[in-house]
């Protein structure tokens, strides 16, 4: 598969509902994992608090579970967090900024993660398709 055909495949996948469903599940799992770390809990502690088995929490964390909003709220509240949902136009970009009060160490970890994510987003935002005859590096 060439880089050009791979990019076309990625662009085509972003036109499907299944891509955005998986994207939302991944975003939730990432947010839950961050909140779990901030709360000092581990997967087994969360499972015990919710009265479920630890493998279920692992499935949620992998994004392998199709969750209802009610279940998402229960998972997040069990860690001491709140669920926020945002709806936007398909063409709009979204960036979330979380204000953390009274938790300097937790915020420092989140800030490092945010900087890494911001660098990745900047890379994506500034990405330009190479010209038709441009040399494409071989990554394989």
URJO-V890003 format. One record per residue. N is the residue number from 0. RES is the residue in one letter. PSI is psi in radians with two decimals (* if undefined). OMEGA is omega as a letter, one per 20 degrees, with the letter a starting at -180 (NA if undefined). D_CENTER is the distance of its C-alpha to the mean C-alpha in Angstrom with 2 decimals. Layout:
N	RES	PSI	OMEGA	D_CENTER
N	RES	PSI	OMEGA	D_CENTER
//
This chain:
0	X	2.31	r	27.04
1	X	2.84	r	27.32
2	X	-0.72	a	24.68
3	X	-0.77	a	25.81
4	X	-0.55	r	25.49
5	X	-0.79	r	22.02
6	X	-0.68	r	20.89
7	X	-0.69	r	22.71
8	X	-0.75	r	20.98
9	X	-0.79	r	17.47
10	X	-0.74	a	18.83
11	X	-0.67	a	20.39
12	X	-0.56	a	17.37
13	X	-0.14	r	15.56
14	X	-0.06	a	18.60
15	X	2.61	r	17.97
16	X	-0.64	a	16.61
17	X	-0.61	r	15.37
18	X	-0.84	a	12.96
19	X	-0.48	r	11.46
20	X	-0.84	r	11.68
21	X	-0.65	r	9.72
22	X	-0.80	r	7.03
23	X	-0.71	r	7.19
24	X	-0.70	r	7.53
25	X	-0.77	r	4.55
26	X	-0.75	r	2.73
27	X	-0.81	a	6.02
28	X	-0.70	r	6.45
29	X	-0.81	r	4.53
30	X	-0.72	r	6.50
31	X	-0.75	r	9.31
32	X	-0.75	r	9.62
33	X	-0.75	r	9.99
34	X	-0.66	r	12.40
35	X	-0.76	r	14.13
36	X	-0.79	a	14.89
37	X	-0.62	a	16.18
38	X	-0.23	a	18.31
39	X	0.15	r	19.76
40	X	2.86	r	19.26
41	X	2.94	a	18.61
42	X	-0.74	a	17.69
43	X	-0.64	r	21.41
44	X	-0.70	r	22.03
45	X	-0.74	r	19.42
46	X	-0.78	a	20.98
47	X	-0.77	a	24.41
48	X	-0.60	a	23.70
49	X	-0.15	a	22.54
50	X	0.57	r	25.31
51	X	2.98	r	23.28
52	X	2.55	a	23.40
53	X	-0.63	r	21.06
54	X	-0.51	r	20.25
55	X	-0.75	r	18.71
56	X	-0.69	r	16.25
57	X	-0.72	r	15.52
58	X	-0.73	r	14.93
59	X	-0.79	a	12.47
60	X	-0.49	r	10.55
61	X	-0.19	a	10.75
62	X	0.36	a	9.59
63	X	0.07	a	13.32
64	X	2.30	r	14.35
65	X	1.76	a	14.79
66	X	2.57	r	14.81
67	X	2.84	r	17.02
68	X	-0.68	r	16.32
69	X	-0.75	r	19.00
70	X	-0.67	r	17.41
71	X	-0.75	r	14.11
72	X	-0.78	a	16.46
73	X	-0.76	r	18.49
74	X	-0.85	a	15.76
75	X	-0.77	a	14.55
76	X	-0.54	r	18.23
77	X	-0.36	r	19.31
78	X	0.01	a	17.45
79	X	0.28	a	19.04
80	X	-3.13	r	16.15
81	X	2.54	r	15.92
82	X	2.29	r	13.68
83	X	2.30	r	13.49
84	X	2.51	r	13.18
85	X	2.31	r	13.87
86	X	2.37	a	15.65
87	X	2.94	r	16.62
88	X	2.59	a	18.73
89	X	-0.54	a	17.33
90	X	-0.23	a	18.67
91	X	2.41	r	17.25
92	X	2.66	a	14.54
93	X	2.40	r	12.45
94	X	2.24	r	11.92
95	X	2.41	r	11.50
96	X	2.18	a	13.90
97	X	2.25	r	14.47
98	X	2.09	a	18.09
99	X	2.17	a	18.85
100	X	2.32	r	22.53
101	X	0.29	a	24.59
102	X	1.22	a	22.05
103	X	-0.86	a	22.71
104	X	-0.79	r	21.57
105	X	-0.74	a	18.24
106	X	-0.67	r	17.75
107	X	-0.73	r	18.85
108	X	-0.77	r	16.20
109	X	-0.64	a	13.48
110	X	-0.71	r	15.43
111	X	-0.77	r	15.42
112	X	-0.73	r	11.67
113	X	-0.74	r	11.66
114	X	-0.70	r	14.48
115	X	-0.78	r	12.89
116	X	-0.71	r	9.93
117	X	-0.71	r	12.82
118	X	-0.73	r	14.93
119	X	-0.73	r	12.64
120	X	-0.73	r	12.44
121	X	-0.72	r	16.18
122	X	-0.75	r	16.81
123	X	-0.78	a	15.35
124	X	-0.61	a	17.15
125	X	0.03	a	20.34
126	X	2.38	r	20.33
127	X	2.39	r	23.56
128	X	2.41	r	24.80
129	X	2.70	r	27.74
130	X	2.79	a	31.12
131	X	-0.77	a	32.66
132	X	0.19	a	34.90
133	X	2.59	r	32.77
134	X	2.29	a	32.48
135	X	2.21	a	29.14
136	X	2.56	r	28.45
137	X	1.97	a	28.51
138	X	-0.05	a	25.47
139	X	*	NA	26.92
//
